[in-house]
């Protein structure tokens, strides 16, 4: 029999669950797109996005997903033939590098396997670049596939006096863990609506510093992708290169109000920290005794707080069981060395203790049903972490 009836749970690292309040905010007809109401909503959205990223700099919004955000970042930050250094800790770091390379940008990869970027290796490579050919360093704060977490302040410090821009993909981290763009010296930031921002897919954003703004316009920046008209827009249509995504604007403002004003960012960061700690406690207990279960990232300091990638024997069958029998969808082992024996547990955005503890209980039920060997005490350990941190 199946226990999947009732409200399904998405525990994948995006699209993440959307609050009912956000859906209700989006469920309304469009006002006059040339009138003052929507223009005011858009200005509020831009102000909220700057607060979210911790910047007084510039932000350009686009209709699109995270890949569209990469494209906007690539074509404005770099030109054909210029060199970027990509710090790769999994599938999405490699994908960002590939998207830049396909545009004619010269991309060199520093590959860290499934580990977070090592600041010393970055410092050593930049020290060799005496001619300053490397124009930008690209890094995912969280690689959504491996769940590796980069130490952005440490990487910025490792760059020293090298003139390269620091460009950060925060698609799977913004709103879930600290990002202080100006304080940390981040020159460019990319994110999207469908993960920590708790809004359906469809919006992507690029924030950039005055230092980036001062560089000459890239020859890759076509009229639509050029961020200058968007960042300096006076009319609503200029922010979007045409018709605005009306319902997404309403939804994002509701989500930003929840995140920035009601919960507040420090509380949201602490909540994600606690959910991550509970997930790791469960994995530690399931893996006790040599069952081959555990996080892909060994060092907790190098693990994302929004998603945990894990090794788990027979994970593909387990994912099928949790979806069909219990209404819980887990993330595939994207980019894992052995995808059929790996999965990802998301704890990002609109997520709380009862949701996560339910997901972990369903995983344990599935392992029991499928006779996947695992250690005991995982659910008690996860609950104890929530109790300790509450």
Steps between C-alpha positions, in 0.01 A plus 500: 500500500599866471508774762559770238156659518499846654730792438811389311840614625777618270837442662696579184742794476271711284235582415449518873162512678313828450314653798124517456525874563729540202268298278205714613697818429566375147140391443367832384434676175755739356451869565585760240867432424546870426335614823652596838396190698720250323787750470495538880497122544802473272694771689426319826626176346829658391555650846427165664740317270782736599426440870497126435845501340650750743590759239454866419609423145301415191254226410368398159190275490424259215222262407670162510654225711847466650656417163363830370666669798833344400453630146428853625805488727730355235416743220525811716800411714724353230571534131590250233861385546526620861593243762299385801616262771218267610522333841321169447354290782243302309254498212381860516843658530599306190177603326557870567848465354358326193238770446770768499727297274219456246486881464864520398632586846823321586435295813753321716369261763647432843332170582455408865306180436211485745676719756456872563751732330834527678595868548872417496478338157322811375768725649775289343338511155443874507859556612610333175284741296755781500356656185149519645342298221238354732220754497254322729476217751171305477380293796177348628439587864309172505531247221146363494613157379787419736372727783855635537504839672767755408644733764449825309684735743799263505508485120479879477792529745696246297468720192706766676586791270427313179265719290262219394132538579345254744175361353282278718211271412260518799211323329483223762610708798344848496251532784627173652845600617688823555582719201649844567593606152653840573666400829657192343621676187285304255495677164216306338225277635253277314184349643149392402150484643436128539712393797561702817279783372192272509350615169423284194769485230504791260715780640877537514711788631854630464641740758823685420735747663608847395836350403330270252274779375806709416642248252441554128191349344566145381454416135301196613228711662216499249215750548286255695776369729675834557443573867553877484146593389357271768720624784441863402133461404254783548195339338364162609550333162869591502564278803379200302583579139128509424184373668561439873431161667210648696395206717861412586559855623204474737616159619861601553401805703292278728790256535748782572265640764486158670876452482630850571238655729313221677754224553810718430811374326698403814210284615464342155872421494476343847195295395686360200800426721281298736326308223837413349640385834197274554545347154867431563424341838260258332751411230772440759279252683382324184860461392632376834638148472634532147175506301635737233261781590619855560536854362710543185685788668703368793565827685181657645650847448508428127138384476211707372231603746231481230551148360690186597635262236546149637631157413232238560492146357202433270404868512325489161257235624458687827405820316236308303362351822480829691316668211256217428435379853533813711465808277857622559720591203874493567771646279689283253872437545590760237872498426574238766769240422231229521163669437290188563641484851474868584224751570447854621286617791395862471430713805473838334261790491150427631611209720451431869564234764189290449556491125862390533437249778219352290732470200765326710239262646378413150859429390541264795169329421612456142833349602315254724254409223780446248731323748774759460738449794528804726587595852241576766415813697500743208158651564569543869832670416335737251227590749762556768680751274178692446434497876856614576491790255141616556 
